[in-house]
């Protein structure tokens, strides 16, 4: 089962986060740990957004709650 995970940040916080190397490492870790099939970063409703396509059968199907809280 595939899920689309949408994350949104206010513009100011998004700009600060993108400059932080730990943020980039965390995003890479999220993509790798959840085996995201695709990742997109864009502007949405005046803020920063990340959109991830995750196949829960390849990931861990029982970790949906953990995935959403990440």
PDB file as gemmi writes it, atoms N, CA and C in Angstrom:
CRYST1    1.000    1.000    1.000  90.00  90.00  90.00 P 1                      
ATOM      1  N   UNK A   1       0.847  -1.168   0.000  1.00  0.00           N  
ATOM      2  CA  UNK A   1       0.000   0.000   0.000  1.00  0.00           C  
ATOM      3  C   UNK A   1       0.902   1.243   0.000  1.00  0.00           C  
ATOM      4  N   UNK A   2       0.624   2.132  -0.895  1.00  0.00           N  
ATOM      5  CA  UNK A   2       1.434   3.345  -1.002  1.00  0.00           C  
ATOM      6  C   UNK A   2       0.769   4.507  -0.267  1.00  0.00           C  
ATOM      7  N   UNK A   3       1.614   5.308   0.361  1.00  0.00           N  
ATOM      8  CA  UNK A   3       1.165   6.493   1.069  1.00  0.00           C  
ATOM      9  C   UNK A   3       1.908   7.703   0.528  1.00  0.00           C  
ATOM     10  N   UNK A   4       1.231   8.817   0.522  1.00  0.00           N  
ATOM     11  CA  UNK A   4       1.884  10.086   0.233  1.00  0.00           C  
ATOM     12  C   UNK A   4       1.955  10.841   1.552  1.00  0.00           C  
ATOM     13  N   UNK A   5       3.160  11.155   1.972  1.00  0.00           N  
ATOM     14  CA  UNK A   5       3.386  11.891   3.214  1.00  0.00           C  
ATOM     15  C   UNK A   5       3.702  13.331   2.840  1.00  0.00           C  
ATOM     16  N   UNK A   6       2.917  14.267   3.359  1.00  0.00           N  
ATOM     17  CA  UNK A   6       3.115  15.686   3.097  1.00  0.00           C  
ATOM     18  C   UNK A   6       3.590  16.364   4.369  1.00  0.00           C  
ATOM     19  N   UNK A   7       4.719  17.039   4.284  1.00  0.00           N  
ATOM     20  CA  UNK A   7       5.219  17.814   5.421  1.00  0.00           C  
ATOM     21  C   UNK A   7       5.245  19.274   5.010  1.00  0.00           C  
ATOM     22  N   UNK A   8       4.885  20.152   5.926  1.00  0.00           N  
ATOM     23  CA  UNK A   8       4.865  21.585   5.618  1.00  0.00           C  
ATOM     24  C   UNK A   8       5.568  22.364   6.726  1.00  0.00           C  
ATOM     25  N   UNK A   9       6.295  23.406   6.313  1.00  0.00           N  
ATOM     26  CA  UNK A   9       6.996  24.283   7.231  1.00  0.00           C  
ATOM     27  C   UNK A   9       6.668  25.721   6.868  1.00  0.00           C  
ATOM     28  N   UNK A  10       6.509  26.603   7.859  1.00  0.00           N  
ATOM     29  CA  UNK A  10       6.423  28.023   7.540  1.00  0.00           C  
ATOM     30  C   UNK A  10       7.721  28.455   6.840  1.00  0.00           C  
ATOM     31  N   UNK A  11       7.652  29.433   5.970  1.00  0.00           N  
ATOM     32  CA  UNK A  11       8.806  29.832   5.153  1.00  0.00           C  
ATOM     33  C   UNK A  11      10.038  30.151   5.991  1.00  0.00           C  
ATOM     34  N   UNK A  12       9.894  30.950   7.044  1.00  0.00           N  
ATOM     35  CA  UNK A  12      11.062  31.331   7.850  1.00  0.00           C  
ATOM     36  C   UNK A  12      11.724  30.107   8.484  1.00  0.00           C  
ATOM     37  N   UNK A  13      10.926  29.248   9.080  1.00  0.00           N  
ATOM     38  CA  UNK A  13      11.487  28.039   9.701  1.00  0.00           C  
ATOM     39  C   UNK A  13      12.073  27.103   8.647  1.00  0.00           C  
ATOM     40  N   UNK A  14      11.427  27.012   7.497  1.00  0.00           N  
ATOM     41  CA  UNK A  14      11.944  26.181   6.411  1.00  0.00           C  
ATOM     42  C   UNK A  14      13.292  26.667   5.917  1.00  0.00           C  
ATOM     43  N   UNK A  15      13.451  27.980   5.784  1.00  0.00           N  
ATOM     44  CA  UNK A  15      14.730  28.548   5.337  1.00  0.00           C  
ATOM     45  C   UNK A  15      15.840  28.273   6.342  1.00  0.00           C  
ATOM     46  N   UNK A  16      15.521  28.374   7.621  1.00  0.00           N  
ATOM     47  CA  UNK A  16      16.509  28.094   8.672  1.00  0.00           C  
ATOM     48  C   UNK A  16      16.868  26.608   8.664  1.00  0.00           C  
ATOM     49  N   UNK A  17      15.855  25.749   8.557  1.00  0.00           N  
ATOM     50  CA  UNK A  17      16.082  24.301   8.601  1.00  0.00           C  
ATOM     51  C   UNK A  17      16.942  23.821   7.439  1.00  0.00           C  
ATOM     52  N   UNK A  18      16.722  24.357   6.255  1.00  0.00           N  
ATOM     53  CA  UNK A  18      17.458  23.915   5.072  1.00  0.00           C  
ATOM     54  C   UNK A  18      18.954  24.201   5.208  1.00  0.00           C  
ATOM     55  N   UNK A  19      19.305  25.220   5.958  1.00  0.00           N  
ATOM     56  CA  UNK A  19      20.718  25.571   6.156  1.00  0.00           C  
ATOM     57  C   UNK A  19      21.396  24.700   7.203  1.00  0.00           C  
ATOM     58  N   UNK A  20      20.620  23.963   7.987  1.00  0.00           N  
ATOM     59  CA  UNK A  20      21.152  23.113   9.057  1.00  0.00           C  
ATOM     60  C   UNK A  20      21.520  21.737   8.494  1.00  0.00           C  
ATOM     61  N   UNK A  21      22.787  21.346   8.621  1.00  0.00           N  
ATOM     62  CA  UNK A  21      23.233  20.059   8.089  1.00  0.00           C  
ATOM     63  C   UNK A  21      22.525  18.883   8.749  1.00  0.00           C  
ATOM     64  N   UNK A  22      22.169  19.007  10.018  1.00  0.00           N  
ATOM     65  CA  UNK A  22      21.449  17.927  10.700  1.00  0.00           C  
ATOM     66  C   UNK A  22      20.072  17.712  10.085  1.00  0.00           C  
ATOM     67  N   UNK A  23      19.434  18.790   9.662  1.00  0.00           N  
ATOM     68  CA  UNK A  23      18.128  18.681   9.015  1.00  0.00           C  
ATOM     69  C   UNK A  23      18.247  17.867   7.732  1.00  0.00           C  
ATOM     70  N   UNK A  24      19.259  18.175   6.939  1.00  0.00           N  
ATOM     71  CA  UNK A  24      19.477  17.447   5.684  1.00  0.00           C  
ATOM     72  C   UNK A  24      19.743  15.963   5.977  1.00  0.00           C  
ATOM     73  N   UNK A  25      20.564  15.678   6.989  1.00  0.00           N  
ATOM     74  CA  UNK A  25      20.843  14.285   7.357  1.00  0.00           C  
ATOM     75  C   UNK A  25      19.570  13.579   7.824  1.00  0.00           C  
ATOM     76  N   UNK A  26      18.722  14.288   8.573  1.00  0.00           N  
ATOM     77  CA  UNK A  26      17.466  13.704   9.040  1.00  0.00           C  
ATOM     78  C   UNK A  26      16.532  13.386   7.877  1.00  0.00           C  
ATOM     79  N   UNK A  27      16.463  14.274   6.906  1.00  0.00           N  
ATOM     80  CA  UNK A  27      15.628  14.032   5.731  1.00  0.00           C  
ATOM     81  C   UNK A  27      16.157  12.829   4.959  1.00  0.00           C  
ATOM     82  N   UNK A  28      17.478  12.769   4.775  1.00  0.00           N  
ATOM     83  CA  UNK A  28      18.071  11.618   4.084  1.00  0.00           C  
ATOM     84  C   UNK A  28      17.788  10.327   4.840  1.00  0.00           C  
ATOM     85  N   UNK A  29      17.899  10.376   6.163  1.00  0.00           N  
ATOM     86  CA  UNK A  29      17.605   9.208   6.984  1.00  0.00           C  
ATOM     87  C   UNK A  29      16.154   8.777   6.858  1.00  0.00           C  
ATOM     88  N   UNK A  30      15.249   9.749   6.849  1.00  0.00           N  
ATOM     89  CA  UNK A  30      13.819   9.460   6.684  1.00  0.00           C  
ATOM     90  C   UNK A  30      13.575   8.765   5.346  1.00  0.00           C  
ATOM     91  N   UNK A  31      14.179   9.295   4.284  1.00  0.00           N  
ATOM     92  CA  UNK A  31      14.011   8.721   2.946  1.00  0.00           C  
ATOM     93  C   UNK A  31      14.555   7.291   2.902  1.00  0.00           C  
ATOM     94  N   UNK A  32      15.739   7.089   3.458  1.00  0.00           N  
ATOM     95  CA  UNK A  32      16.360   5.762   3.435  1.00  0.00           C  
ATOM     96  C   UNK A  32      15.631   4.767   4.333  1.00  0.00           C  
ATOM     97  N   UNK A  33      15.292   5.172   5.552  1.00  0.00           N  
ATOM     98  CA  UNK A  33      14.645   4.271   6.511  1.00  0.00           C  
ATOM     99  C   UNK A  33      13.267   3.826   6.042  1.00  0.00           C  
ATOM    100  N   UNK A  34      12.562   4.701   5.347  1.00  0.00           N  
ATOM    101  CA  UNK A  34      11.209   4.390   4.907  1.00  0.00           C  
ATOM    102  C   UNK A  34      11.140   4.003   3.438  1.00  0.00           C  
ATOM    103  N   UNK A  35      12.306   3.889   2.817  1.00  0.00           N  
ATOM    104  CA  UNK A  35      12.409   3.464   1.417  1.00  0.00           C  
ATOM    105  C   UNK A  35      11.474   4.267   0.521  1.00  0.00           C  
ATOM    106  N   UNK A  36      11.555   5.590   0.670  1.00  0.00           N  
ATOM    107  CA  UNK A  36      10.710   6.466  -0.154  1.00  0.00           C  
ATOM    108  C   UNK A  36      11.030   6.260  -1.627  1.00  0.00           C  
ATOM    109  N   UNK A  37       9.982   6.065  -2.422  1.00  0.00           N  
ATOM    110  CA  UNK A  37      10.157   5.868  -3.858  1.00  0.00           C  
ATOM    111  C   UNK A  37      10.440   7.182  -4.565  1.00  0.00           C  
ATOM    112  N   UNK A  38       9.956   8.270  -3.986  1.00  0.00           N  
ATOM    113  CA  UNK A  38      10.235   9.592  -4.540  1.00  0.00           C  
ATOM    114  C   UNK A  38      10.106  10.626  -3.436  1.00  0.00           C  
ATOM    115  N   UNK A  39      10.782  11.742  -3.639  1.00  0.00           N  
ATOM    116  CA  UNK A  39      10.728  12.863  -2.688  1.00  0.00           C  
ATOM    117  C   UNK A  39      10.738  14.152  -3.489  1.00  0.00           C  
ATOM    118  N   UNK A  40       9.827  15.041  -3.159  1.00  0.00           N  
ATOM    119  CA  UNK A  40       9.720  16.328  -3.842  1.00  0.00           C  
ATOM    120  C   UNK A  40       9.714  17.434  -2.799  1.00  0.00           C  
ATOM    121  N   UNK A  41      10.344  18.530  -3.120  1.00  0.00           N  
ATOM    122  CA  UNK A  41      10.380  19.690  -2.244  1.00  0.00           C  
ATOM    123  C   UNK A  41       9.908  20.891  -3.052  1.00  0.00           C  
ATOM    124  N   UNK A  42       8.960  21.640  -2.475  1.00  0.00           N  
ATOM    125  CA  UNK A  42       8.329  22.711  -3.230  1.00  0.00           C  
ATOM    126  C   UNK A  42       7.765  23.767  -2.298  1.00  0.00           C  
ATOM    127  N   UNK A  43       7.216  24.804  -2.877  1.00  0.00           N  
ATOM    128  CA  UNK A  43       6.479  25.834  -2.141  1.00  0.00           C  
ATOM    129  C   UNK A  43       5.014  25.437  -2.177  1.00  0.00           C  
ATOM    130  N   UNK A  44       4.323  25.550  -1.038  1.00  0.00           N  
ATOM    131  CA  UNK A  44       2.911  25.204  -0.984  1.00  0.00           C  
ATOM    132  C   UNK A  44       2.209  26.123   0.008  1.00  0.00           C  
ATOM    133  N   UNK A  45       1.211  26.817  -0.458  1.00  0.00           N  
ATOM    134  CA  UNK A  45       0.433  27.734   0.386  1.00  0.00           C  
ATOM    135  C   UNK A  45       1.314  28.733   1.125  1.00  0.00           C  
ATOM    136  N   UNK A  46       2.344  29.230   0.472  1.00  0.00           N  
ATOM    137  CA  UNK A  46       3.215  30.234   1.062  1.00  0.00           C  
ATOM    138  C   UNK A  46       4.290  29.688   1.981  1.00  0.00           C  
ATOM    139  N   UNK A  47       4.426  28.387   2.091  1.00  0.00           N  
ATOM    140  CA  UNK A  47       5.438  27.785   2.957  1.00  0.00           C  
ATOM    141  C   UNK A  47       6.260  26.761   2.192  1.00  0.00           C  
ATOM    142  N   UNK A  48       7.161  26.119   2.884  1.00  0.00           N  
ATOM    143  CA  UNK A  48       7.984  25.060   2.301  1.00  0.00           C  
ATOM    144  C   UNK A  48       7.272  23.731   2.515  1.00  0.00           C  
ATOM    145  N   UNK A  49       7.425  22.809   1.555  1.00  0.00           N  
ATOM    146  CA  UNK A  49       6.758  21.512   1.679  1.00  0.00           C  
ATOM    147  C   UNK A  49       7.653  20.397   1.155  1.00  0.00           C  
ATOM    148  N   UNK A  50       7.523  19.244   1.771  1.00  0.00           N  
ATOM    149  CA  UNK A  50       8.179  18.024   1.303  1.00  0.00           C  
ATOM    150  C   UNK A  50       7.102  16.981   1.077  1.00  0.00           C  
ATOM    151  N   UNK A  51       7.183  16.292  -0.052  1.00  0.00           N  
ATOM    152  CA  UNK A  51       6.195  15.277  -0.395  1.00  0.00           C  
ATOM    153  C   UNK A  51       6.955  13.974  -0.656  1.00  0.00           C  
ATOM    154  N   UNK A  52       6.578  12.933   0.068  1.00  0.00           N  
ATOM    155  CA  UNK A  52       7.274  11.653  -0.020  1.00  0.00           C  
ATOM    156  C   UNK A  52       6.290  10.560  -0.408  1.00  0.00           C  
ATOM    157  N   UNK A  53       6.673   9.717  -1.344  1.00  0.00           N  
ATOM    158  CA  UNK A  53       5.874   8.574  -1.773  1.00  0.00           C  
ATOM    159  C   UNK A  53       6.508   7.328  -1.159  1.00  0.00           C  
ATOM    160  N   UNK A  54       5.760   6.662  -0.275  1.00  0.00           N  
ATOM    161  CA  UNK A  54       6.301   5.529   0.466  1.00  0.00           C  
ATOM    162  C   UNK A  54       5.420   4.305   0.257  1.00  0.00           C  
ATOM    163  N   UNK A  55       6.045   3.179  -0.084  1.00  0.00           N  
ATOM    164  CA  UNK A  55       5.352   1.903  -0.205  1.00  0.00           C  
ATOM    165  C   UNK A  55       5.472   1.192   1.137  1.00  0.00           C  
ATOM    166  N   UNK A  56       4.382   1.085   1.860  1.00  0.00           N  
ATOM    167  CA  UNK A  56       4.426   0.515   3.206  1.00  0.00           C  
ATOM    168  C   UNK A  56       4.743  -0.976   3.196  1.00  0.00           C  
ATOM    169  N   UNK A  57       4.548  -1.670   2.086  1.00  0.00           N  
ATOM    170  CA  UNK A  57       4.910  -3.084   2.035  1.00  0.00           C  
ATOM    171  C   UNK A  57       6.420  -3.245   2.023  1.00  0.00           C  
ATOM    172  N   UNK A  58       7.130  -2.300   1.401  1.00  0.00           N  
ATOM    173  CA  UNK A  58       8.587  -2.353   1.402  1.00  0.00           C  
ATOM    174  C   UNK A  58       9.141  -1.772   2.690  1.00  0.00           C  
ATOM    175  N   UNK A  59       8.412  -0.850   3.276  1.00  0.00           N  
ATOM    176  CA  UNK A  59       8.811  -0.281   4.554  1.00  0.00           C  
ATOM    177  C   UNK A  59       8.318  -1.233   5.637  1.00  0.00           C  
ATOM    178  N   UNK A  60       7.964  -0.709   6.791  1.00  0.00           N  
ATOM    179  CA  UNK A  60       7.458  -1.536   7.872  1.00  0.00           C  
ATOM    180  C   UNK A  60       5.965  -1.249   8.036  1.00  0.00           C  
ATOM    181  N   UNK A  61       5.085  -2.158   7.600  1.00  0.00           N  
ATOM    182  CA  UNK A  61       3.653  -1.872   7.560  1.00  0.00           C  
ATOM    183  C   UNK A  61       3.033  -1.558   8.914  1.00  0.00           C  
ATOM    184  N   UNK A  62       3.628  -1.999  10.001  1.00  0.00           N  
ATOM    185  CA  UNK A  62       3.025  -1.748  11.305  1.00  0.00           C  
ATOM    186  C   UNK A  62       3.540  -0.475  11.970  1.00  0.00           C  
ATOM    187  N   UNK A  63       4.412   0.243  11.275  1.00  0.00           N  
ATOM    188  CA  UNK A  63       4.983   1.461  11.835  1.00  0.00           C  
ATOM    189  C   UNK A  63       4.323   2.723  11.291  1.00  0.00           C  
ATOM    190  N   UNK A  64       3.065   2.644  10.877  1.00  0.00           N  
ATOM    191  CA  UNK A  64       2.376   3.801  10.304  1.00  0.00           C  
ATOM    192  C   UNK A  64       2.350   4.969  11.290  1.00  0.00           C  
ATOM    193  N   UNK A  65       1.998   4.697  12.543  1.00  0.00           N  
ATOM    194  CA  UNK A  65       1.936   5.762  13.542  1.00  0.00           C  
ATOM    195  C   UNK A  65       3.314   6.382  13.739  1.00  0.00           C  
ATOM    196  N   UNK A  66       4.333   5.566  13.831  1.00  0.00           N  
ATOM    197  CA  UNK A  66       5.705   6.053  13.999  1.00  0.00           C  
ATOM    198  C   UNK A  66       6.133   6.882  12.793  1.00  0.00           C  
ATOM    199  N   UNK A  67       5.743   6.438  11.601  1.00  0.00           N  
ATOM    200  CA  UNK A  67       6.075   7.148  10.364  1.00  0.00           C  
ATOM    201  C   UNK A  67       5.467   8.547  10.354  1.00  0.00           C  
ATOM    202  N   UNK A  68       4.223   8.660  10.723  1.00  0.00           N  
ATOM    203  CA  UNK A  68       3.526   9.941  10.699  1.00  0.00           C  
ATOM    204  C   UNK A  68       4.095  10.898  11.739  1.00  0.00           C  
ATOM    205  N   UNK A  69       4.544  10.381  12.867  1.00  0.00           N  
ATOM    206  CA  UNK A  69       5.077  11.220  13.928  1.00  0.00           C  
ATOM    207  C   UNK A  69       6.527  11.627  13.681  1.00  0.00           C  
ATOM    208  N   UNK A  70       7.200  11.024  12.706  1.00  0.00           N  
ATOM    209  CA  UNK A  70       8.624  11.297  12.457  1.00  0.00           C  
ATOM    210  C   UNK A  70       8.895  12.691  12.040  1.00  0.00           C  
TER     211      UNK A  70                                                      
END                                                                             
